[in-house]
């Protein structure tokens, strides 16, 4: 072989290796091509680098990411019918939740409009990514979700501490006696890196959730007692129960209805209202009052506003046992996943402890863990076209285990 041929052969081998290496570190993703009226007309296939894939999912070579809407308004226009929601027929919801084992008296109605417990059970579904269509003839069930979140903790002087997490949520719909499992893993700041919280929610509401926390400094997993459901979640102004609602621990009833007006109480001046005025203005809501069954819990009641027709959860108040308002939560969840409008997407959450004037904002970060700008929250854009969703990836049950808490998230 001549020297020239040898060099060409070596160059070909190097090129082949580079191609293989490049392909092995690129994941498939699809982008929506928008048509008239903000509807998806077609899909464009592309790739994204390895460092944009969440921990755990980057071991699944068949996982496919989905880019979000180029304009947030497209997702906000998804109707209850498109999202598979029908609050006029409680029987549909009862049949969808046939795998639940509820306490006597907590059964959902066989027909008629949703009652307070219907809205609370659906709220639990949003939180656990236990998502399905009540109106589609074909079964629609979300399998799993993985992604990252950011918490900004803001004290009364305005100083901010930031915490970033990965989250795995997987619905089981009764399989193995489970409703859903959820794990949150902290990767920033450095002093919290490796800490993780795991929740297993059973279908039997008489059985408390199984909750564990892994503390890297102690190198051990510790069980969280059921009595700690009202404790702060990860140092935020949200409780463990607001992140994973314990439906069997509350009495719930509709106490009224209200049309939201951002210029009037309770929204006027409330932390979180201003950035989302257009989303809430004019929404007609049912007001659900929730009374804790555990009298040792340090709260007297929670009052929650749900969109009457769309079942969205817009506003929540927490009162102490003396009837004083102590906390306010504005959680936003929307149908921002363009591949399937049935799936809920976590949006911005705002929590305010009125006693200490401490606040928490939870949101999908504009800059991801690899330094890519994936979201544009500027008011004139609200662009999700560079954010990649990871639904239905097919990750194994091991990702939601005590062993994974200790070893898989390193």
Secondary structure by P-SEA (a helix, b strand, c coil): ccaaaaaaaaaaaaaaaaaaaaaaabbbbbbbbcccccccccccccccccccccccccccccbbbbbccccccccccccccccccccccaaaaaaaaccccccccccccccccccaaaaaaaaaaaaaccccccccccbbbbccccccbbbbbbcccbbbbbbbbbbbbbbccccccccbbbbbbbcccccccccbbbbbbbcccccccbbbbbbccccbbbbbcccccccccccccccccccccccccbbbbbcbbbbbbcccccccccccccccccccccbbbbbbbbbbccccccccbbbbbcccccccccbbbbbcccccccbbbbbbbcccccccccbbbbcbbbbbcccccbbbbbcccccccccccccccccccccccccccccccccccccccccccccccc
